[in-house]
């Protein structure tokens, strides 16, 4: 008999409302008369425990008991049994009407194993039609009718009923169920305390339960443009002062090529408003349907085919990133994330996108100047400067709910706190990857310890969330018309902190691990030799070095290798965008190096000396020696493989040492004081990279140099004094020695 482990609950976040009134009755609310959105946190949770039943009439608590999930059943039973507890009456806020609805945002525990749609319903992300109020139901009915009309307009499905349906089912035609996925598109604009001002925009989508389909032999991957690709588009737009725009395709999957297999869809629970009274029936899918395994792949192939027909070229190093050339000059750069398209184009050639490419699809809106795209908030001023933030996503993250109860910092966090921590840290990590690189280390550190989290880690997580929410307006700026996009240089900045972290594998802790951080930018060529210039952030990352480093030098070398290799990949992608890199070019490294120079920055002076030394030095650690040689290869080898006698100024790769005080990668490798991120924040918000060391750092170095000189002089004086004394002893006569003895 195989014992299956009990699932641990995961959490999500939900805005649970409180009905403000002069008196509050303890009776169980009637869901036929009152909205779920008008219930308190306790009433909402109790309603889930008592009224959520399957077709057999079982409550959720009974279902979890039957499945052996005793912990989840116990939680739900406690919530259900607590309904008779009296609740204190709450007074309305001063100056507000008694019937005004306010909200309290808190996290709730959801048992692991709950299906995705059900999990989002419990969290408040997806709406539940059966538990909505009359006003919400009317809005959902309208959105359902609108969705079904799109099915008919695009000929996405054919109704099959009667004898034809009976014959298909008898022959064993595959069928899968469908479900309504219903959301409020304006949910990200909802703010605590102002929910009464919120204007919802309901969206319903009939989605197939593709996980129940036999997908053997069906290719399901659908590439989307990387974040680095969208950042390059922003840099391209800012450098040329092109308008950055985005378009949303309506029912994009329905515009893809027809399906090549028979698939019957059962109508969703609640039915289709226009089809009520015609049961039983099925829908034979004619177009790729949301939820099926290969729907994304079919749309990707269709969009790619249409783009190639319009003259666009897809980048092989970044799929779903397209370029268009006019007389070998790059004039359009566009990236696709499923059905959301962002582009920057020369106004003379923008019709390639808006008129030719979009003529094959149904375009919903075109946004510019200020818009939201893939979770990030974009804003472009009249001069062309682009700013990216994640303000809306940051402000709606809810903190971890815990009780102090005299707990110590090293006490073990409970299961619910750990599961809440996973949710919060996951949200923060995504934001750090998108627009806040200074929080990459904090999130990376918390992700590594969350499985064995202590109470102090839960507090640290909430502290990081509070800090990032206090600075939600900060983002990344791409200054307009500051340098030529095709003549800029690539800058890779690397840093590492030695032996200050831990590596955790299967609950085993491995101490003394090192952390690296990198930032890759495109910048003006002033930085090749100078100390200040404009940069555009392209990519960044913070992570644990897999190898155990026995010295700072080895950790810095590893960090520089990661940064340099990422920069080489970005340079190859930009070279392909500019039409300079061919598909089968065996010497692609030399070709791309001639297109864009690559500057490496490090604050490890010994690494800079080792790489720039004409004579390679041997090392006891052969792995370290290989890493050093890998860096030296880009600086000391010619294109034909021969070695250089000396480094010239027209080289394509160069390693520069900078002072630690001017290193903007420090926040990606270690934690610091409240102003530790100041240098990086200034670079992010102004787009100016300043390599000049601070006055404090210069004074500190002068003080250290003075101390070293003083110590050296004292040592030299001591040696001279000892030498004089030795000479005096050697010159002494026997009579003098006898006198000394007496």
N, C-alpha and C positions, 0 to 999 in steps of 0.2 A: 504494500500500500504506500503510495507516494503522497507525502504531506506537502501541500502547497502553502507557501508563506502567506500570512495575512497582509493584505495591501495596506500601505500607509496612506493617510489622507493627504491630498495636495490642496492647495488653496488658490483661490482667485480673489479678485476684488470686486466689490459691488457697492453701489450707492444705495443704502437702505433708508427709505424715507420714514419720517415720523409725522403723524397727523397731529397738528397742533390744535388743541381745543381747550375749553375751560374745564371740562371733565372728561375723563376717559373711562369707558365701560370695560369691564373685564370679560364680557361675553366673547365667544368665538365669532370672528367676523364672517359675514356671508359673502362668498366670492361672486355670487350672482348680482350683488348690489353694490359692492365696493371694489375698487381696483387694488391689485397687488401692489401697485406703486404708491398706494395711500396707507400702507400698513407699516407698523413699526418693525424694527429689526427682529424682535422676538416673535411677533405675529407672522412675519414673513417666513421665518424658519419653521415655526410650528405648522404653518400651512403646507410647507413642503413635506413635513413628517406625517401629516394626517390626511391630506387630500390628494397627494400624488399617487395614483393607483394605476396598475397595469390592467389589461382586459380581464384578468382573473379576479380583480377586486382586491389585490394585495396592496398594502401600503408599502412605501419605500423601506421602512424599518423591517417589515416582514420579509421583503425581498432580500435585503442584506443578511437577515438571519438565515434564510434558506440557503444562501450562497456561502455561508460561513464567515461573513464579514461582521463579526460581533461588535467590533469597535465602532463602526459606522452606525450599526443598529442602535447601540447604546446611546450615542449622541442624539440621534433622531428621537428616540423614546423620551429622553430627558427633556428635549424641547417640547414634545407633545404633552408631557405630563405637567409642564410648568405653566400651562395656560390659565389655571385657576388662581395663580398667585396675583395678589392685587398690585396694580401699577399706580405709582403716584401721579397725580394730575400735574400737568405742566402748564405754566402760564404762557400766553403768547408774548412775542417780543413787543416791546413798547413801540407804538406807532404803526403796528401791522395789524391787519384784520384777523379775527379769530379763526376764520376758515382757510387761512393761508397755509400752504404745505411747505415744510422745511425738510431737509435731508441730513442724515448722519451717515458719513462714509466709514465703512469698516470692512475688514476682511473676514470671510467665512471659510470654514473648512469643508472641502468636498472630497469624498472618498475616492481613492485611486481606483481606476478601472471604470469610472463613469464615462459613458460615451461623450464624444466631443460636443455634440449639440446640447445634450442634457447638462453637461458641465457648464457651458456658457449660459444656459437658461438659469441655473442655480446662481451663477455669478452675476446675473443681470445684464450680460452682454447681448444675448439673444432674447427676444420677446416670446412670451407664452400666450398664445391666442386665447386658450380656454380660461386663463386667469386674468385676462386684461379687462379693463372697464369698457363701458359701451363706446366711449369716444375713441379709445384706442382700437377697438374692434372695427369700427367704421373705417378708420384710417387703414387698417390692415386689409380689410375687404377691398378697398379701392386699390391698394398696392398689389394684391393678389390678382385682381382683374387686369391690371396693367401688365403684370408679368405674363399672364396667359395670352393676352393679346399679342405680346411679342412672340410667343411660341407660334401663334398662328401666322403672324406677319412674315416671320422668317421660315415658315414651313419646317419648324424644328421637330414636329412630331405629327403622327397620323393616328386618329382615333380608330381603335380596333374593337369591335363588339359583335355580339351575336354568334352565328355559326362560324364565321371566320376566326374569331377569338377561340372558340371551342376547338377548332381543328388545329390551330397553332399550339395551344397548350397540350393537346393530345399528342402532338408530334414531339413534344419536349422542348419547345422554343424557350430560350433562357429569359427569365424575368427577374427584376429586382425592384424593391420598393423605392418610393421617393418620400421626401419630407419637405416641409416649408421651413426655410431659414429666414427669419425676419428680424430686422435690426432697425435701429434709429441712426441714420447717417450723420446726424448732428450730435451724437452722444459725446464726442470728444470736446464739444463746446460747453457741456454742462459743468457748472461749478457749484461747489458746496455753498449753501445759503442763498443761491439765486436760481434754484430749480423752477420756481414759479414763473420766471422770465423765459424759460427754455421753450423753444419752438421746435418740435420734433419733425423729422422728415423720414417717414417710414419707407422701408424697402423690403419687398418680399421676393424670394427666389426659390423656385422649385428645383430641388437638388436630388440627384439620384444617389442612392446608397451604394456607391461604387465598391466599397469594401466587401460587399456580398457577391460581387461578380467574379467569375473565374477568369482571371487576367493572365493566364499562362500564355506566353508567346506574344503578348501585347507590349510594345515599347511605350513607356510612360514618362520618360524624362522630357522636360521642356525648359531649355536654358533661358535665363533672364540676365539682364545686364548687371554687372557687379557694381557695388557702391563706388569703387575706384573709377569705373567708367562714367558714372553720373558726375563725379567730381571733376573729371577731365572735361566733360561737356560744359560745366560751370566755368572752368578756367578758360576754355575756348571762347565762350560767350563774353566773358569779362575782358579778355585781351583784345577782342575785336569790337567790343561795344555792341554785340548782337543781342537782340531780345531773347531772353530765355522763356520758352513756352512749353506748355504741357497740354495734352489732349486725352480725353477719356472716351474710349470706344464703347458704345452701347451694345450689350449682348454680344460681346466679341466672339464667344464660342459659336454662336449661331451663324456667324459669317464665315466660319471655316468650311472646308470641304466636307462633303457628305460622309456619313459613316459607312464603313465597308462590311458591317456585320449586322445581323438582326438582334435587336435588344428590346424587349417589352418592359414597360415601366408601369408599375401599379400606382394609382393616384395616391396622393399624400393623405394623411389623416386630416379630416376636416373637409376633404374634397376640393374641387375647383368650383368657384361660384357659378360659372356659366355651364357647368356639367352636372349640376345637382338634379337627381331624378333619372339619370341615364345609366346608373350602375346595373350590372357590372360592365366595366370596360377597361381597356388597357391603352397605353400610348406607345406606338412603335416609333422609337427614336430615329429621326432622319438626319439630325445634326449632332455634333458632339454636345453632350449634356453636362452641365456642371455636376461634378461629383464622380463621373466615370474616370477610369484610370488614364485613358489616353486623350482626354479632352484638351488638356494643356498642350500636349505634343502636336495634336492636329492643328490647333490655332497657331502655334509657333511655325509650323511648316507653311501654313497658308500665308501668314504675315511675311515670312521670309521670301516666299515666292513673289508676292506682290511688290515687295521692296526691291528685289532684284530686277523685276520688270521695269521699275521706274529709274533704274540706273544706280541705285544704292548698292554698296558693297558691305557685306558683313565681315567684321573683324574676326579672324580665326583665334586670336588670343583673348577675345572677350566676346562671347556669343551674345547676340541680340543688341550689339552696338554697331551702328551703320554709319558709313561715310559716303559723301558725294563730292566729286571733283569736277572742276571746270578748268580745262587747260592745265591739268596737273596741280591745281591749287585746291586745297580743302576749303569748301564753302558751306557744307552742311555736316553736322554731327548730331546723331539721334540715337537714343537708347530706349529700349522697350522692356518694361516689367509686366509681363502678361499683356493686359489690355490697356495699360497706362503708358503713354509715350511722352518723352521729354526731348526737346531738340533746341538747337541754336543754329541759325542759318543766316547767310547773306540775304538781305531783303530781296535782291534780284532773283534769287533761286529758291525762295521759300515755297513757291507754288509747287515744287516737286513733292513737298510733304502735304501741304494743305489741299491741293487740287488733284494731284495725280494719285498719290498713295492713299489718301483718305477717301477717295472716290469709290474704293472697293469696300469700304466699311461705313457704318453709321456712327458718325461723330456726335458725342453728347455735348461737350463744351471744349473751348480752347481758353486756357487761363494764362495770364502773364502778369508781370509786375509783382503780384503777391498771391501765392497759391500754396496748396498743400499737396505733396507728392510722395507716395510711399512712406508715409509717417513723418516726413521732414517738412518743415515750414520754410519756404523760399520767399525772398523779397529782393527785388532788383530796382534800384533807383533810376532816375532819369539819365544819369551818366553811364550806367551799365554795371555798376558795382553790385555783386551778388552776395547776399548774406543767408546762411543756412542755420536754422535753429531747430530744436525739438520742444519748443515751449509748451504746446498743448499736451504732448505725451508726458512731459515731465510733471506738469501740474496735476494730472489726474491719477498719478501713482499714490496708492495708500500705504501708510506705514504698517509695520508688523505690530500686531496687538499682543501684548504680554502683561503679566503682573509681576511686580518686583518681589513682594512678600519676603523681604529680608534676604533675598538670594545673593550669593556671592558671585564674583565675576567669572570664576572658573567652574561654576555649577553647570551641569549638562542641560542643554536646552531640550524642551519636550518635543514630541513628534509634531504637534501643530505649529509650534514656533519655527521648527526647521522647514516644514512644508511652506509656511508663509514666507520664510526667508528665501526659498528657491524662487518663488514668484517675484518677490521684490528685486532680488539680485539679477534675475533674468531680464527684467525690464530695464534695470540700470545698465546692464552690460550691453543691451541693444542700443541704448541711447549713447553710451560711450563710444561704440563702434561707428555711430552715424554722425555725431556732431560734437561730442565732448571727450576728446582724447585724454584730458587730464584726469578722468575717472577710470581709465583703463586698468591701472594698477589696483585701485581699491576694489573694483568688481572682480578682477582676476584673483586677487587674494581671497575675497570672500567666497568665490565659487569653489576654490580649492579646499576650504575648511567647512563648508556648509553641511556636508554629510556628517561630520563630527562636531557640529557647532556647540559652542558654550554660550552662556548667557551674555558674556562680553561681546561675542560676535553678533548677536542679535541687536545689542545696543549700537554697535559700530555700523550695522546695516542701516538702522534708522537715522544715525548721525549723518551718514553719507547721503541718504535721501533728503534729509533736511537741508544739507549744504547745497545740493544740486538744485533743489527747488527754490532756494533763496537767490540763485543766480540763473534762473531759467531763461533769461533774455540773452545770455551769452551764447555765441555760436561762432561759425567760421566765416570769414570775410574774404571775398575774391575781388581785389581792387581792379578797377577798369582801366584799360589802356596804359598800363605801367610798363609793359614789356611786350615784345613780339612773341607770340605763341610758338612760332616755328624756329625762333632763334634763342629761346630761353634755355636754361640749363636745368638739369635734374639734380636735386639736393637730397641726400640721404643722411639723416642725423641719427646717431646711435648712442646708447648709453646702457650701462649695466650696474647693478648693485650686487655686491659679492656676499654670499653666504648669509643672507638675512631673511630667508624664507624657508618654508617647509613643503615637501612633496608628499601627498597622501594618496596611497594606493591600497584599496581594499582594507581601509581602517588602519593601515600601517603608516606610521609617520617617519619620513626620511628628512632629517634636519640638514641645515647648512646648504640649502639650494640657492641658486642665484637667479635673479630676474633681469630680463632685458626689455628694452623699449626702443622703438624705431618710429620715425616720422619721415615720410617721403613727400617732397614738394617739387613743384615747378617754380622757378624763380628767375629773376633778372640776372644777367651775366656780371653785374656789379659784385656779386658775392663770390665770384671765382677768386678774386684777390682782395676785395674790400671787406669791410666789417658791417655793412648795412645794405639791405636791398629788399625788394618786394617778393613775397612768396605766395603760392597758392597750394593749400594742403590737398594732397591726392590720396594718401593712405597712411595708416598708423596702426600700431599693434603693441601690446604688452603681453609678455608671456614668461613662463618658467623655462629656464634653460634645461634641457633634458640631461645634459652631461653634468656630472659633478665637477665643479671648477675649484681647483686648489689654490688659486690666487686671483687677485683683482685683474691682473693682466690677462689671464685666461678667460675670465668672464667678459671683459671688454672685447676680446678678440672674437668670441662667439657672438656677441651682440652686433659687432661690426659686420660679421659674415651674414647674419640674417638681414640686416639693413641693406647691405650692398646687393645681395641676391634679389631682394624685392625690388630695389631700384633698377636692376638690370632688366627684370621682367616688365616693369612699367615703361622703361625706355624702349624696349622692343615693341610694346603696344603702341606707343606714340609714333614710333617710326613706321609702323604699319598704317596708322591713321594718315600719316603724311605721304603715304604711297611710296616709301623708300625701302621697305622690307619685302622681299619676294618670298613666295611660299617655300620654295626648295633651295633657299640660300644656305649653303653649308657653312659659310663664313658670316652668319647673321650677327655674331657678337661684334665683329669689326665693322660691319655695315651699319648697325645701329649706333655704335660708338661714334662714327663719323657724322651721324645725323644730330646727336645731342650729347653735349659733354655732361659728365657725371662727377659731382663733387661729394666726397664723403667727409663728414664732420664727426670728430670724436674728442673727448676731453681726457683721453689717456695718452699722455706724452710718450710713454714707452712704446705703445703700439704704433704711434706715428713714426717714431724713430726706427722701429724694426721693419716696417713696411717700406719706408723711404730710403733705407740703408742700401747702398749699391751692392754690398756683400751680404748675402743671406747668412744668418747666424744659426748654428745648430742648437737644438733643444733636446733635453732629456725626454720630454713628453712628445712622442712622435705624432700624436693626434694634433697637438698644438702646432707643431712644425708644418703639418699638412695644411692647417687652416691659414697660417701665415703665408705659405706659398700660394694658396688660392687667392689671397688678397694681392700679393705681389705680382701675380700673373697679369692682372689688368693694367699694372703700371709699368712693369719692366720688360714685357714681351712685345715685339713688333707683330704686325699682322701675319708675317710669314713664319712666325714661331721663333725667330732669332732674338737674342737678348740685346737690350739697349746698353750702351756704355754709360749714359747719364740721362736723367729725366729732363725733358725739354718743356718749354712753356706752352707749346701747341699740343700737348698731350690731351687725350679725351677723358681720362680718369685721374683724379687727384684726391689724396687724403690730407686733410688739414686738421691741425690741433687747435682747439678753442678752449678758453678758460671755463672752468666748471660753473662759474657764476652766469655765463651766457648760454649754458646748455638747457634747451627747452624740453629735453626728453627726461629730465629728472623726475617730474611727477608720474611718469610711466614706469618707474623702476622702484620707487620707495614712497613712503608717506612722509609728510612734512608739516610745518606750522600752517597757520591760516593764510599767510601770504606766500606760501611755497609755490603756488600756481601762477603767481603774478606775471612772471616773465612769459610763460606760455599763453596766458590770457591776453597779454598785450599783443603777442604775435598773431593770435587767432583773430582778435577783433580789429586790429589795424592792418594786418597783412604785412607788417614790417618785421623782418628778422634782423635783430641787432646782435652782432657777435662781439661787441665791445665789452670787456669785463667791467664789473662794477667797481666803484671807488673803494668799497669795503674790501673786496677781494684783492685789489692791487695793494692796499695798505697791509693786508694780512700777509701777502707774499713778501712785501718789503720787510716786514717785521721778522718773518721766518728767515729771510736771507741775511738780515742783520744778526740774528741769533746764531745762524750757522757760521758767519764770519767771526763773531766773537768767540765761539767755541773753537774754531780752527786756529785763531790767534792764540788763545789760551793753551791749546795743545802744542802749538809750535814753540811758545815760550817755555813750556814745561820741558819739551825735548831739548831746547837749547840750554836750559839750566842743568839738566841731567848731563849733557855733553860737557859742559864746563867743569862740573864736579868730577866727572870721569877723567878729564884731562889733568885736573889738579892732582888726582890720586896717582896717575901714571908718572907725573913729574916729581913726585915727592921722593926725597933721599932717605936712606936708612936712618940717619940721625933724626930727621923730622918725624918719621914713623915711630921711633923709640920715644921721642918726646910726647907724641900724641898718646902712646900707650901709658906713659907715666901720668 
